[in-house]
Amino acid sequence: MAISLTSFLLPICLFISLARTATLTYDFDVAWTHANPDGQYNRPVIGINGQWPIPSIVATKGDQVIVNVKNSLRNESTSLHFHGLYMNGTTHMDGPVAVTQCGILPGSSFTYNFTIDQPGTYWYHSHVRGQYPDGLRGPLIVKDPENPFKGQYDEEVVLTFSDWYHESMPKLMSGFISIANPSGAEPVPQAALVNDTQNLSVKIEPGKTYMFRMINIGAFAAQYVWFEDHTMRIVEVDGIYTEPMDAEMLYVTAAQRYSVLVTAKNDTSSNFAFVGSMDEDLFDVFPDGLNPNVTGWLVYDDTKAKPEAKLIDSFDSQFDDFTLVPYDKESIYSNVDQSITLDMKMDNLNDGANYAFFNDITYVAPKVPTLYTTLSTSANATNPLIYGYNTNPFVLSQNQVVEIILNNDDPGKHPFHLHGHAFQVIARSEEEAGAFDPNNATQIAFAATPIRRDTVLVRPNGHIVLRFQSNNPGIWLFHCHLEWHMASGLAITLIEAPLTLQSQLSGKIPQDHWDVCKAGDVPVVGNAAGNTVDVLDLTGENKSPGELPAGFTGRGIVALVFSCLSAFVGMAVIGWYGLKPIEKKTK
């Protein structure tokens, strides 16, 4: 009997593929510890297994990763999101609380179990309101045996850049979303960090080429990054290989990642500074004494001085990531099936606080996690109404091209992140360009092979146009990755192929996922309000505060409240003075 060469080689190739993969298990005990990374202030931080900075997760493409989480924080719930991983077929492992799971209460445990089928530079962090800047964030690196640049570098180095606050996030958040902060001014960090420290030394050998995997794990500040007298060659952004392009300076906004090749010089006569500089344009105030920079060194010779970073005149040399081309040269997604227009703004509601809005809706978490609403409502799962008004839901059909047009009606910069997908950046305007106009021919001269990534910056009073393929059934957030803005409601919910999702996950939600919901008394069936009888009845759903009365502004409400308080205090003083007994005085 004749045996074809193909049929002979296929089992061997399959065996080799299986032999490459592994099951990696991480046991994480999440608890408070203390740290002083900038040398200015010792404060509580969220560590893992008594360690901070928290450990990196390192895997190889194809590996199964199991992360067993025990919450020992005692006073806060938690979760983990694996930022940038598509979680194909495992949307219930994505991590956002009230979206794909319930919060992990103190004393509870929870297991994340997923297979990584994509290489690249990622990170993991808490996805509970405002929590990760307290320290629960770290690198997640996926090695690639088929990396097209593998032979072009000798070693890898991971660098995380971040902003750092001395005050705890719950206290900062209560002051941020408050009648006392009607303008929505974000708290300004006290320091910038690299690898959660300062004055970092990276040992370099002459003539070698290094791949630096750089991740902005900060809550707020973008960072300009450069290596003095060395050129960066970009080869990856957000897990997508790119055609190599040289850069002198990168602008890395919160949640973005870059891999760059840096070739060392052939002598050891000097050491060289590298710098991360926080973007001060984002700061409403600039506190006295704040150093926005963090400096590290490429150390060729330990015995030689580490020079001060050189002053630069401007940040004009930053690289334009819009010009990048994906290595696979995937063509632009054409024939758009569904287009979603999001008009973004910041405004006040009738509690006097400042909130963030898409299409006049500020995100508020539902009573029932959105995934569990999908799984428990049968055919009604295709109706966006059941997911609640303030979850800002959009239902996507399967295997279509989806377009997001985002118009930024705000004078600030915003990095937007999509869970479960990478998107093509079809268009990105300059500052003050206004809303996207599909009838303007100059705006729709799209690139033939646009860059793909999962986090992109929209400029002040500008716009972006993104496209992706709805080929991954699940519940996915699209949101601003400035943690202050996510907490104030700058998010939408994408419900992708809900009926297919029901079939995929039938009977597959692990028991410990249900257990944390039960421990937190969170309903797991019905619509966003927990109604199982009539899923179109949203009585009792979680809602945002109401709108301001006509003619009022947030500043006006604050002025009114403080005027009333002043009047009350004044009247109380007069009353107290009037009630004092009259004393007789004698000469």
HUNORRA-V328866 format. One record per residue. N is the residue number from 1. RES is the residue in one letter. PSI is psi as a letter, one per 20 degrees, with the letter a starting at -180 (999 if undefined). Layout:
N_RES_PSI + N_RES_PSI
//
This chain:
1_M_p + 2_A_p + 3_I_p + 4_S_q + 5_L_h + 6_T_g + 7_S_h + 8_F_g + 9_L_h + 10_L_g + 11_P_h + 12_I_g + 13_C_h + 14_L_g + 15_F_g + 16_I_g + 17_S_g + 18_L_h + 19_A_h + 20_R_h + 21_T_q + 22_A_r + 23_T_o + 24_L_p + 25_T_p + 26_Y_p + 27_D_o + 28_F_o + 29_D_o + 30_V_o + 31_A_r + 32_W_q + 33_T_a + 34_H_q + 35_A_q + 36_N_m + 37_P_h + 38_D_j + 39_G_j + 40_Q_h + 41_Y_p + 42_N_p + 43_R_r + 44_P_p + 45_V_q + 46_I_o + 47_G_r + 48_I_p + 49_N_k + 50_G_j + 51_Q_p + 52_W_p + 53_P_q + 54_I_q + 55_P_q + 56_S_q + 57_I_p + 58_V_p + 59_A_r + 60_T_q + 61_K_p + 62_G_i + 63_D_q + 64_Q_p + 65_V_p + 66_I_p + 67_V_o + 68_N_o + 69_V_p + 70_K_p + 71_N_o + 72_S_k + 73_L_h + 74_R_h + 75_N_j + 76_E_q + 77_S_r + 78_T_r + 79_S_r + 80_L_p + 81_H_p + 82_F_n + 83_H_p + 84_G_i + 85_L_p + 86_Y_h + 87_M_l + 88_N_p + 89_G_i + 90_T_l + 91_T_h + 92_H_i + 93_M_j + 94_D_h + 95_G_h + 96_P_p + 97_V_p + 98_A_j + 99_V_f + 100_T_i + 101_Q_r + 102_C_r + 103_G_q + 104_I_o + 105_L_q + 106_P_p + 107_G_i + 108_S_r + 109_S_q + 110_F_p + 111_T_p + 112_Y_p + 113_N_o + 114_F_q + 115_T_p + 116_I_o + 117_D_k + 118_Q_p + 119_P_r + 120_G_a + 121_T_o + 122_Y_a + 123_W_r + 124_Y_q + 125_H_r + 126_S_q + 127_H_l + 128_V_q + 129_R_o + 130_G_j + 131_Q_h + 132_Y_h + 133_P_i + 134_D_j + 135_G_i + 136_L_m + 137_R_p + 138_G_r + 139_P_q + 140_L_o + 141_I_p + 142_V_o + 143_K_q + 144_D_o + 145_P_h + 146_E_k + 147_N_p + 148_P_i + 149_F_j + 150_K_h + 151_G_j + 152_Q_j + 153_Y_q + 154_D_h + 155_E_r + 156_E_q + 157_V_p + 158_V_p + 159_L_p + 160_T_p + 161_F_p + 162_S_q + 163_D_r + 164_W_p + 165_Y_q + 166_H_h + 167_E_q + 168_S_q + 169_M_g + 170_P_g + 171_K_g + 172_L_g + 173_M_h + 174_S_h + 175_G_h + 176_F_g + 177_I_n + 178_S_q + 179_I_h + 180_A_i + 181_N_m + 182_P_h + 183_S_i + 184_G_k + 185_A_p + 186_E_q + 187_P_p + 188_V_p + 189_P_r + 190_Q_i + 191_A_r + 192_A_q + 193_L_q + 194_V_p + 195_N_k + 196_D_k + 197_T_a + 198_Q_r + 199_N_l + 200_L_p + 201_S_p + 202_V_o + 203_K_p + 204_I_q + 205_E_p + 206_P_p + 207_G_i + 208_K_q + 209_T_p + 210_Y_p + 211_M_o + 212_F_o + 213_R_o + 214_M_p + 215_I_p + 216_N_o + 217_I_j + 218_G_r + 219_A_h + 220_F_g + 221_A_p + 222_A_r + 223_Q_p + 224_Y_p + 225_V_p + 226_W_q + 227_F_o + 228_E_p + 229_D_k + 230_H_q + 231_T_p + 232_M_p + 233_R_o + 234_I_p + 235_V_i + 236_E_p + 237_V_p + 238_D_k + 239_G_j + 240_I_o + 241_Y_q + 242_T_q + 243_E_p + 244_P_p + 245_M_p + 246_D_q + 247_A_q + 248_E_h + 249_M_p + 250_L_q + 251_Y_o + 252_V_o + 253_T_r + 254_A_p + 255_A_i + 256_Q_q + 257_R_q + 258_Y_q + 259_S_p + 260_V_q + 261_L_p + 262_V_p + 263_T_p + 264_A_q + 265_K_r + 266_N_j + 267_D_r + 268_T_k + 269_S_i + 270_S_q + 271_N_q + 272_F_p + 273_A_q + 274_F_q + 275_V_q + 276_G_p + 277_S_o + 278_M_q + 279_D_o + 280_E_i + 281_D_h + 282_L_i + 283_F_p + 284_D_h + 285_V_q + 286_F_n + 287_P_q + 288_D_p + 289_G_i + 290_L_p + 291_N_o + 292_P_i + 293_N_q + 294_V_p + 295_T_p + 296_G_a + 297_W_p + 298_L_o + 299_V_o + 300_Y_h + 301_D_o + 302_D_h + 303_T_i + 304_K_r + 305_A_q + 306_K_o + 307_P_q + 308_E_q + 309_A_q + 310_K_q + 311_L_q + 312_I_q + 313_D_h + 314_S_r + 315_F_k + 316_D_i + 317_S_j + 318_Q_q + 319_F_q + 320_D_o + 321_D_i + 322_F_h + 323_T_i + 324_L_q + 325_V_p + 326_P_q + 327_Y_h + 328_D_i + 329_K_l + 330_E_p + 331_S_r + 332_I_p + 333_Y_o + 334_S_a + 335_N_m + 336_V_p + 337_D_h + 338_Q_p + 339_S_p + 340_I_p + 341_T_p + 342_L_o + 343_D_o + 344_M_p + 345_K_r + 346_M_p + 347_D_r + 348_N_q + 349_L_a + 350_N_j + 351_D_j + 352_G_i + 353_A_r + 354_N_p + 355_Y_r + 356_A_q + 357_F_q + 358_F_p + 359_N_l + 360_D_j + 361_I_p + 362_T_p + 363_Y_p + 364_V_p + 365_A_q + 366_P_r + 367_K_h + 368_V_p + 369_P_p + 370_T_h + 371_L_g + 372_Y_h + 373_T_g + 374_T_g + 375_L_i + 376_S_j + 377_T_j + 378_S_c + 379_A_h + 380_N_i + 381_A_i + 382_T_i + 383_N_o + 384_P_h + 385_L_h + 386_I_i + 387_Y_i + 388_G_q + 389_Y_g + 390_N_i + 391_T_i + 392_N_m + 393_P_q + 394_F_p + 395_V_p + 396_L_p + 397_S_r + 398_Q_q + 399_N_l + 400_Q_r + 401_V_o + 402_V_p + 403_E_p + 404_I_p + 405_I_o + 406_L_o + 407_N_p + 408_N_n + 409_D_l + 410_D_q + 411_P_j + 412_G_r + 413_K_q + 414_H_p + 415_P_p + 416_F_p + 417_H_p + 418_L_p + 419_H_q + 420_G_i + 421_H_r + 422_A_q + 423_F_q + 424_Q_p + 425_V_n + 426_I_g + 427_A_q + 428_R_p + 429_S_r + 430_E_r + 431_E_q + 432_E_k + 433_A_i + 434_G_a + 435_A_q + 436_F_p + 437_D_o + 438_P_i + 439_N_i + 440_N_o + 441_A_h + 442_T_h + 443_Q_i + 444_I_k + 445_A_m + 446_F_q + 447_A_q + 448_A_h + 449_T_m + 450_P_q + 451_I_q + 452_R_q + 453_R_a + 454_D_i + 455_T_p + 456_V_q + 457_L_p + 458_V_p + 459_R_r + 460_P_p + 461_N_k + 462_G_b + 463_H_r + 464_I_q + 465_V_p + 466_L_q + 467_R_q + 468_F_r + 469_Q_p + 470_S_m + 471_N_j + 472_N_n + 473_P_p + 474_G_a + 475_I_o + 476_W_p + 477_L_q + 478_F_o + 479_H_r + 480_C_p + 481_H_j + 482_L_o + 483_E_h + 484_W_h + 485_H_h + 486_M_g + 487_A_h + 488_S_j + 489_G_j + 490_L_m + 491_A_q + 492_I_r + 493_T_p + 494_L_o + 495_I_o + 496_E_p + 497_A_m + 498_P_h + 499_L_h + 500_T_h + 501_L_g + 502_Q_g + 503_S_g + 504_Q_g + 505_L_j + 506_S_o + 507_G_j + 508_K_i + 509_I_o + 510_P_q + 511_Q_h + 512_D_h + 513_H_g + 514_W_h + 515_D_h + 516_V_h + 517_C_g + 518_K_g + 519_A_h + 520_G_j + 521_D_l + 522_V_p + 523_P_q + 524_V_j + 525_V_q + 526_G_a + 527_N_a + 528_A_h + 529_A_i + 530_G_j + 531_N_p + 532_T_i + 533_V_g + 534_D_o + 535_V_i + 536_L_i + 537_D_o + 538_L_k + 539_T_p + 540_G_j + 541_E_q + 542_N_p + 543_K_r + 544_S_r + 545_P_q + 546_G_r + 547_E_q + 548_L_q + 549_P_q + 550_A_p + 551_G_i + 552_F_q + 553_T_r + 554_G_g + 555_R_h + 556_G_h + 557_I_g + 558_V_g + 559_A_g + 560_L_g + 561_V_g + 562_F_h + 563_S_g + 564_C_g + 565_L_g + 566_S_g + 567_A_g + 568_F_g + 569_V_g + 570_G_g + 571_M_h + 572_A_h + 573_V_g + 574_I_g + 575_G_g + 576_W_g + 577_Y_g + 578_G_h + 579_L_i + 580_K_q + 581_P_q + 582_I_p + 583_E_p + 584_K_p + 585_K_p + 586_T_q + 587_K_999
//
